[in-house]
Amino acid sequence: MALQLGLDTRIIIIGCGISGIGAAQKLVKHGFKNVRILEATARSGGRVKTGRMGDNIIEMGANWIHGPSEENPVFRLARQYDLLEPEALTPENQAMEIKGHPPWLSNWFSSSGKKLSYEDTYPAVGMFNDLLDESGDYHDKGEEPWPSVGDFIRTQASQRAAEQWADEDPSTRAMRLCLMSTLMKVECCVNGTHSMDEVGLGAYGMYKSMPGLDCTFPKGYEGVVKNLMSELPGGTTSYRRPVHCVHWNSTATGEHPVTVECEDGERITADHVIVTVPLGYLKKHHSTLFSPALPLHKLHSVQRMGFGTNNKIYVEFDSPWWDEDCEVIYLLWEDEVDMVDQVPDLQRSWIKKLFGFTVLKPTERYGHVLCGWIAGHESEYMETLSEQEVTHSVTQLIRRFTGNPIITPRSVLRSQWFHDPWTCGSYTYPGTRCSAQDLQNLAEPLPAKGADSQPPFQVLFAGEATHPCYFSTVHGALLSGWREADRLISHYSSIKPKSKL
């Protein structure tokens, strides 16, 4: 009965990404009648963005369901909407514990044009994976003997290499350290950071992975978005409607405490606003987006949390130059014995940050298409180049590493998330001065319940950056949207009807 009192409440959601859609869907299902989404662009989905390369469906944004198992809400929705292939639904697939690193079959190529054997690579891969696992343990230990994951891995790898590989040929030892440089670049992409020196060692273990072997959508990730959107009443979302400022805690006499000022001048009053903009956008625009400004503790957390760029470069070939069963290709530069994960000269050597490619499977569906991965400032610089320049650099890179001077891509297509004005990057990582408190601060509504200002929860926050352990993921974003919807549902369920005098 109590909830009935709040069903006419005006709720505005800023952003039609998966968290905003999830919040709207849950509120509408619970009977809220005045829910409206304001979306700055012409499309739904945010960083879920399916595209095409010729006849192929490709993902420009989110790529996998990470941890497709019962506890993953994106997996449950994808299954409900019949969007997955049979293998992804098997109990065996859901039970696999991969800790965020699928056991893909790999090919390794070196900058002198050699293909490396399993015997060449497995000692360094094993050591690196051990160090990654250990990096995640420091959060639970409550200690931080090194400031960053990069510092920890570099220090420990050098020390262990000297101890464990003392009897090896110097060139073998050097090659293994170069191999770990490549794996550091892989981690830059996984974490969405410029360098692993920017990821806090104590905070690294806050991220939690779910069981299940990562899977993709045969017909595109946007299938989830389209199905969720179809469950909302027509007209819920207004497109091309950027928000200029959220005026909250209004002392002006009026029925509604929040006014959302759009860039076109329209002012919309509301009882609650759920802000789902990416952390990158928040970092850049927080000073103009809120009036009054964000409280200092919240602002400091926005600044401490990291938000980097991870881009894709899709490359299509007439025929493969990799093994038939290969799932990922790694490129090893033979001059990177210092385990570097950033380049000294962006303009001349940005391409060295591209660690390699994942192979789009199955071949029957995609033909011979690779997805190259590049993170950080090198990735941001790549976005400024013409498609011809990117194609030339990628072509020269592949020719050098394969030793084949005539390999020529049929087509190349890249993403450009840093220069997208509404995202300003890709996703969140915990910076070197971060703690769990920062994630709590990002998720904290304004004003908080119990604060002097009333009513509470005028401005709520959702999005992957606000989830305490699934930040950087689609399921984290969705769960955060549901969390804020539940916050309002719970709030109105607890209000007691006023007695009539």
C-alpha positions in Angstrom: 0.0 0.0 0.0 2.8 2.4 1.0 4.5 2.1 -2.4 1.3 3.3 -4.1 2.0 6.8 -2.7 5.2 7.1 -4.7 4.0 5.7 -8.1 3.3 9.2 -9.5 6.8 10.3 -8.5 8.8 12.0 -11.3 12.0 10.1 -12.1 14.5 11.2 -14.7 17.3 8.9 -15.8 20.3 10.5 -17.5 21.8 8.1 -20.1 20.3 5.3 -22.0 23.2 2.8 -21.5 22.6 -0.6 -19.9 22.4 0.9 -16.3 19.9 3.5 -17.2 17.8 1.1 -19.2 18.0 -1.5 -16.3 16.9 1.2 -13.8 14.0 2.3 -15.9 12.8 -1.3 -16.6 12.8 -2.2 -12.9 10.9 1.0 -11.9 8.3 0.6 -14.6 7.8 -3.0 -13.6 7.1 -1.9 -10.1 4.4 0.5 -11.3 6.2 3.9 -11.4 4.3 5.9 -14.0 6.6 8.9 -14.6 9.9 7.5 -15.6 11.8 9.3 -18.4 15.3 8.6 -19.9 17.3 11.5 -21.4 19.9 10.3 -23.9 22.5 12.6 -25.4 23.0 10.6 -28.6 20.7 9.2 -31.2 20.9 5.6 -30.0 20.4 3.4 -26.9 23.1 1.1 -25.4 26.0 3.5 -24.5 29.2 1.5 -24.5 27.3 -1.6 -25.8 27.6 -0.8 -29.5 27.3 -3.5 -32.2 28.5 -2.6 -35.7 29.2 -4.2 -39.1 32.3 -4.8 -41.1 31.1 -5.9 -44.5 28.8 -8.8 -43.8 30.2 -9.4 -40.4 28.6 -8.4 -37.1 31.3 -6.9 -34.8 31.3 -5.2 -31.4 32.7 -1.7 -31.3 32.2 -1.6 -27.5 31.4 -4.4 -25.0 32.6 -7.7 -26.4 31.9 -10.6 -24.0 29.7 -11.7 -21.2 32.4 -12.0 -18.6 31.5 -15.0 -16.4 28.4 -16.3 -18.1 26.8 -18.2 -15.1 23.7 -18.0 -13.0 24.8 -15.1 -10.9 25.4 -12.9 -13.9 22.3 -11.0 -14.8 23.4 -10.3 -18.4 23.8 -14.0 -18.9 20.3 -14.7 -17.5 18.8 -12.0 -19.7 20.7 -13.3 -22.8 19.4 -16.8 -22.1 15.9 -15.5 -21.6 15.9 -13.6 -24.9 17.5 -16.6 -26.7 20.6 -14.7 -27.8 23.3 -17.2 -27.1 24.7 -20.3 -28.7 24.1 -23.7 -27.2 27.8 -24.1 -25.9 27.5 -21.0 -23.8 24.5 -22.5 -22.0 26.1 -25.8 -21.0 26.7 -26.5 -17.3 30.4 -27.2 -18.1 30.7 -23.7 -19.7 29.0 -22.0 -16.7 31.2 -23.9 -14.2 34.6 -22.9 -15.6 36.7 -20.8 -13.3 39.0 -18.7 -15.5 39.6 -15.7 -13.2 39.1 -13.3 -16.0 41.6 -14.9 -18.3 40.2 -17.4 -20.7 42.5 -20.4 -21.6 42.8 -19.4 -25.3 45.1 -21.2 -27.7 47.7 -18.7 -28.7 50.3 -18.0 -31.4 53.3 -15.9 -30.6 55.3 -13.9 -33.2 58.5 -11.9 -32.5 59.6 -8.6 -34.1 62.3 -10.4 -36.0 59.6 -12.4 -37.9 59.9 -15.6 -35.9 57.0 -17.7 -34.7 57.7 -18.9 -31.1 57.0 -22.4 -29.8 55.1 -23.3 -26.6 58.5 -24.2 -25.0 59.7 -20.7 -25.8 56.7 -19.0 -24.1 55.3 -21.1 -21.3 57.9 -20.3 -18.5 57.3 -16.5 -18.8 53.5 -16.9 -19.2 53.4 -19.1 -16.1 55.5 -16.6 -14.1 53.4 -13.7 -15.2 50.1 -15.4 -14.4 51.4 -16.2 -10.9 52.3 -12.6 -10.3 48.9 -11.4 -11.5 47.2 -13.8 -9.0 49.5 -12.6 -6.2 48.6 -8.9 -7.2 45.0 -9.7 -6.4 45.8 -11.0 -2.9 47.1 -7.7 -1.5 43.5 -6.3 -1.2 42.6 -9.0 1.3 45.9 -8.8 3.1 45.3 -5.1 3.7 48.9 -4.2 2.8 50.5 -2.5 -0.2 54.3 -3.0 -0.3 54.4 -1.5 -3.8 52.2 1.4 -5.0 51.0 -0.2 -8.2 50.5 -3.5 -9.9 53.1 -2.5 -12.5 55.7 -1.8 -9.9 55.0 -5.1 -8.1 55.2 -7.3 -11.3 58.2 -5.5 -12.7 60.2 -5.8 -9.4 59.2 -9.4 -8.7 59.6 -10.6 -12.3 63.2 -9.3 -12.5 64.0 -10.8 -9.2 62.5 -14.2 -9.9 63.9 -14.3 -13.4 67.4 -13.8 -12.0 66.8 -16.7 -9.5 64.8 -19.2 -11.5 66.4 -18.7 -15.0 70.0 -18.2 -13.8 71.2 -21.2 -15.9 69.4 -20.1 -19.0 71.1 -18.5 -22.0 71.1 -14.7 -21.6 69.1 -14.3 -24.9 66.5 -16.7 -23.6 66.2 -14.8 -20.4 65.9 -11.5 -22.3 63.2 -13.0 -24.6 61.1 -14.0 -21.6 61.3 -10.6 -20.1 60.2 -9.1 -23.4 57.3 -11.6 -23.5 56.2 -10.2 -20.1 56.2 -6.7 -21.6 53.6 -7.9 -24.1 51.5 -9.4 -21.2 51.7 -6.1 -19.4 50.1 -4.5 -22.5 47.4 -7.2 -22.4 46.6 -6.2 -18.8 46.4 -2.5 -19.8 43.6 -3.5 -22.2 41.9 -5.8 -19.7 42.0 -3.0 -17.1 41.4 -0.1 -19.4 44.4 1.8 -18.2 47.4 3.6 -19.8 49.9 1.7 -17.7 49.8 -0.9 -15.0 51.8 1.6 -13.0 48.5 3.5 -12.7 46.5 0.6 -11.1 46.6 0.4 -7.4 48.1 -2.8 -6.0 45.9 -2.8 -2.8 42.8 -1.9 -4.8 43.4 -4.4 -7.7 41.8 -7.2 -5.8 38.5 -5.3 -5.4 37.5 -6.6 -8.8 35.7 -10.0 -8.6 35.2 -12.4 -11.5 32.3 -14.8 -11.9 32.6 -18.4 -13.1 31.9 -19.3 -16.7 33.9 -19.2 -20.0 33.4 -15.7 -21.5 31.1 -15.8 -24.5 29.9 -13.5 -27.3 26.5 -12.8 -29.0 26.2 -14.3 -32.5 23.9 -11.5 -33.5 25.4 -8.7 -31.5 25.5 -7.5 -27.9 22.8 -4.9 -28.7 20.3 -7.7 -28.7 20.1 -7.4 -24.9 19.6 -3.6 -25.2 16.8 -4.0 -27.8 15.0 -6.6 -25.8 15.2 -4.5 -22.6 14.0 -1.4 -24.5 11.0 -3.2 -25.9 9.8 -3.7 -22.3 9.6 0.0 -21.7 6.5 2.1 -22.6 6.7 3.9 -25.9 8.1 7.4 -25.6 10.1 6.7 -22.3 13.4 7.8 -24.0 14.1 11.2 -25.4 17.1 11.0 -27.8 19.6 13.8 -28.7 18.8 15.4 -25.4 22.1 16.2 -23.7 21.8 17.5 -20.1 23.7 20.6 -19.2 23.1 20.8 -15.4 21.2 19.0 -12.6 20.0 21.6 -10.1 19.3 19.7 -6.9 18.4 20.5 -3.3 16.3 23.4 -4.5 15.1 25.7 -1.7 12.8 27.5 -4.1 9.1 26.9 -3.4 7.9 24.2 -5.7 6.6 20.7 -5.7 9.8 19.1 -7.0 13.3 19.4 -5.6 15.3 18.8 -8.8 15.4 20.6 -12.1 17.2 19.0 -15.0 18.4 21.7 -17.4 19.0 20.4 -21.0 21.5 21.9 -23.4 18.6 23.0 -25.6 17.3 25.1 -22.7 14.4 22.9 -21.7 14.0 22.6 -17.9 12.4 19.5 -16.5 11.4 19.2 -12.9 11.7 15.9 -11.0 11.7 14.2 -7.6 14.6 12.0 -8.4 17.4 11.9 -11.0 19.4 8.8 -11.7 22.8 9.9 -13.3 24.3 7.0 -15.3 27.0 8.9 -17.3 30.4 7.2 -17.7 33.1 8.1 -15.1 35.2 9.7 -18.0 32.4 12.1 -18.7 31.9 12.8 -15.0 35.6 13.6 -14.6 35.5 16.1 -17.4 32.1 17.8 -16.7 31.3 17.4 -13.0 31.9 21.1 -12.3 29.1 22.2 -14.6 26.9 19.1 -14.4 25.8 19.6 -10.8 24.5 22.7 -8.9 25.3 22.7 -6.0 28.6 21.0 -6.8 29.4 17.5 -5.7 30.4 17.1 -2.1 34.2 17.1 -1.7 34.5 13.4 -0.6 32.5 12.4 -3.7 34.5 14.6 -6.0 37.8 13.3 -4.6 36.7 9.7 -5.3 35.7 10.7 -8.9 39.3 12.0 -9.3 41.0 9.0 -7.6 39.3 6.3 -9.6 40.9 5.6 -13.0 39.1 5.8 -16.4 41.2 4.8 -19.4 40.9 4.0 -23.1 40.9 0.5 -24.7 40.2 0.5 -28.4 39.8 -2.2 -31.1 41.2 -2.3 -34.6 39.4 -4.9 -36.7 41.5 -6.3 -39.6 40.0 -8.6 -42.3 42.2 -10.9 -44.5 41.6 -13.0 -47.6 43.3 -15.9 -45.9 44.7 -16.6 -42.4 48.4 -16.4 -41.5 47.7 -17.9 -38.0 47.1 -21.5 -37.0 43.6 -22.9 -37.6 42.9 -23.5 -33.9 44.5 -20.2 -32.8 42.3 -17.9 -30.6 44.7 -15.1 -29.7 47.9 -13.8 -31.4 50.6 -12.1 -29.3 53.3 -9.8 -30.6 56.7 -9.8 -28.8 59.1 -6.9 -29.3 62.7 -8.0 -28.8 63.8 -4.6 -27.5 61.5 -4.5 -24.5 63.5 -6.3 -21.8 62.6 -3.7 -19.2 59.0 -4.9 -19.2 57.5 -1.7 -20.5 53.8 -1.1 -21.1 54.0 2.3 -22.7 56.0 3.8 -25.6 58.4 6.7 -25.3 57.4 8.4 -28.6 53.7 8.3 -29.5 53.9 9.6 -33.0 56.7 7.2 -34.1 55.9 4.1 -32.1 52.3 4.1 -31.0 51.7 0.8 -32.8 54.0 -1.0 -30.3 51.3 -0.7 -27.7 49.0 -3.0 -29.7 49.7 -6.3 -27.9 48.2 -8.5 -30.6 44.8 -9.8 -31.8 41.9 -12.0 -30.9 40.6 -14.3 -33.6 36.9 -14.0 -34.4 35.3 -17.4 -34.3 33.8 -19.4 -35.9 35.6 -18.9 -39.2 32.4 -20.0 -41.1 30.6 -17.0 -39.8 33.4 -14.3 -39.8 35.8 -15.4 -42.5 39.4 -14.3 -41.5 38.9 -11.4 -39.2 41.2 -10.4 -36.3 40.5 -7.9 -33.5 43.5 -5.9 -32.5 43.6 -4.4 -29.0 45.4 -1.2 -27.9 45.0 0.8 -24.7 46.3 4.0 -23.1 47.6 7.3 -24.6 48.8 5.3 -27.6 45.2 4.2 -28.2 44.0 7.8 -27.9 46.7 9.0 -30.4 45.6 6.2 -32.8 42.1 7.7 -32.8 43.5 11.0 -34.3 45.0 9.3 -37.3 43.2 8.7 -40.6 42.0 5.2 -41.5 44.7 5.1 -44.2 47.4 5.8 -41.6 46.1 3.1 -39.2 45.8 0.6 -42.0 49.4 1.3 -43.1 50.8 0.9 -39.6 48.9 -2.3 -38.9 49.9 -3.7 -42.3 53.6 -2.9 -41.7 53.4 -4.4 -38.2 51.9 -7.7 -39.4 54.4 -8.0 -42.3 57.3 -7.5 -39.8 56.1 -10.0 -37.3 55.2 -12.7 -39.8 58.2 -12.1 -42.0 55.8 -12.0 -45.0 56.2 -8.8 -47.0 53.1 -9.2 -49.1 50.4 -9.7 -46.5 47.7 -7.1 -47.1 44.5 -6.6 -45.1 41.3 -6.5 -47.1 39.8 -3.9 -44.7 40.4 -2.2 -41.4 37.9 -0.7 -38.9 38.7 0.9 -35.5 36.8 2.2 -32.5 37.4 5.7 -31.1 36.1 5.8 -27.5 38.3 8.6 -26.1 37.1 11.2 -28.6 33.5 10.2 -28.1 32.3 13.3 -26.3 29.8 11.3 -24.1 32.2 8.6 -22.9 35.7 10.2 -22.9 37.3 6.7 -22.7 36.3 3.1 -22.1 35.9 1.9 -18.5 36.9 2.2 -14.9 39.9 0.8 -13.0 41.1 1.4 -9.4 43.8 4.0 -9.4 46.9 3.9 -7.1 45.3 5.8 -4.3 41.9 4.0 -4.4 40.0 2.0 -1.8 36.6 0.4 -1.5 35.4 3.6 0.1 35.9 5.4 -3.3 33.4 3.1 -5.0 31.0 3.6 -2.1 31.3 7.3 -2.5 30.6 7.1 -6.2 27.4 5.2 -5.6 26.2 7.4 -2.7 23.1 9.4 -3.5 22.6 13.1 -2.8 21.5 14.0 -0.2 21.9 10.8 1.6 19.1 9.4 3.8 19.3 11.0 7.2 20.9 14.2 5.9 19.4 17.6 6.9 18.2 18.3 3.4 15.0 16.7 2.4 13.7 14.8 0.6 16.5 12.2 0.3 17.8 10.6 -2.8 17.3 13.6 -5.1 20.3 12.6 -7.2 21.3 8.9 -7.5 24.3 7.4 -9.3 24.5 4.2 -11.4 26.9 2.9 -14.0 29.8 0.4 -14.0 32.0 2.8 -12.1 29.7 2.7 -9.1 29.7 -1.1 -8.6 32.0 -2.2 -5.7 33.4 -5.3 -7.4 32.1 -5.6 -11.0 33.3 -2.2 -12.2 34.3 -2.1 -15.9 31.6 -4.7 -16.9 28.2 -4.7 -18.4 26.8 -6.8 -15.6 28.2 -4.3 -13.1 26.5 -1.5 -14.9 23.2 -3.4 -15.1 23.3 -4.4 -11.4 24.0 -0.7 -10.4 20.9 0.4 -12.3 18.8 -2.1 -10.6 20.4 -1.1 -7.3 19.3 2.5 -7.6 15.8 1.5 -8.8 15.5 -0.7 -5.7 16.7 2.2 -3.5 13.7 4.2 -4.7 11.3 1.3 -4.5 12.4 0.6 -0.9 12.2 4.3 0.0 8.6 4.6 -1.1 7.7 1.2 0.3 8.8 2.5 3.8 6.8 5.7 3.7 3.8 5.6 6.0 0.6 7.2 4.7 -0.1 10.6 6.4 -3.1 10.4 8.8 -6.0 12.7 8.0 -6.6 15.3 10.7 
